[in-house]
């Protein structure tokens, strides 16, 4: 299992488009992927509904946890997506 932390840097926060991009990227991997917010709420990183309930906003901490065959590649790709502001701005 690998756990990484990031901070949402896109000004518009984690609305439907970033959530969809995150889910699509997560579904490219075999690893189980979970995300957690700073309050400890956890959701399946491959579920758009779960991701939308997390309440992530600009400046929110996001914890990404992956376990499985391609866990290292998965967390790197997902953290890159977060760090690149989901292609916004």
N, C-alpha and C positions, 0 to 999 in steps of 0.2 A: 504494500500500500504506500502511495506517495501523497503527501499533502502539501499544497502550496497556497500562498495568500497573495491577493492583489487588491488594488483599490480602483473602484470605478472612476474613470477620469473623463468620460464623455459628459458634457454639460446637461444633456437631456435625460441622463440616467438609464435605467434598465427597462425601457418600454418594450413593446411587442417586437420591434425589429431586432434589437440586440438579443432579446430572449430567443427569438427564432434562429438567429445566427449561431448562438451558443448551443442550442439544442441540435441543430443540423451538424455542427462540428463534432459535438459529443457522440452523435450517432454514427460517425465514421469509424469509431473505435469499438473493440470488443470489451474493453474494460468497463466495469461498473463505475459510474461517475456520480458523485454526490456534491452538492454545494451547500454551504452554510453561511448565514449572515452573522453580523456581530452580536446579535441577540441569541444565537445558537439554534435558530430555526433551520431545519435541514430539508432539502428537496432533491429529488432525482434530477440529475443534470440532463437527462434525455427526455424529460417531460416538460413541454411548454407550459402546461397548467401549473406544475410545481414551481417552475422558474418564475412565473408571473406572480406567485403568492409571496415571494421573498422580500418584496419591498425595498429592493436596492435602489439607491439614488446616487447622484453625484457625490463622490467622496466616501461612499460606503465600502467597508471591507468585505471582500468575497473570499471565502475559503473553498478551494477546489480539491476534492479527494478522489483518487482513482485507484482501483485495484483490479488486477487482471493482467493478461498477456502483454498488452501494449500500454500499460499505465503511464510509463515515463513519457512516451510520445504524446499521449492524450493530454496530460497536465501541461506540457510545454505548449502544445497547440492552443489549448483553451486559455492559458495565461497570456500568450501572445495576442489572442483576440481581445482580451480585456485591456491589455497594455496599449494596444493600437486603437482603442476607443471604438471598437466594432466598426472601423472604417468611417466613422463620422468625424467631422471637423477636418 
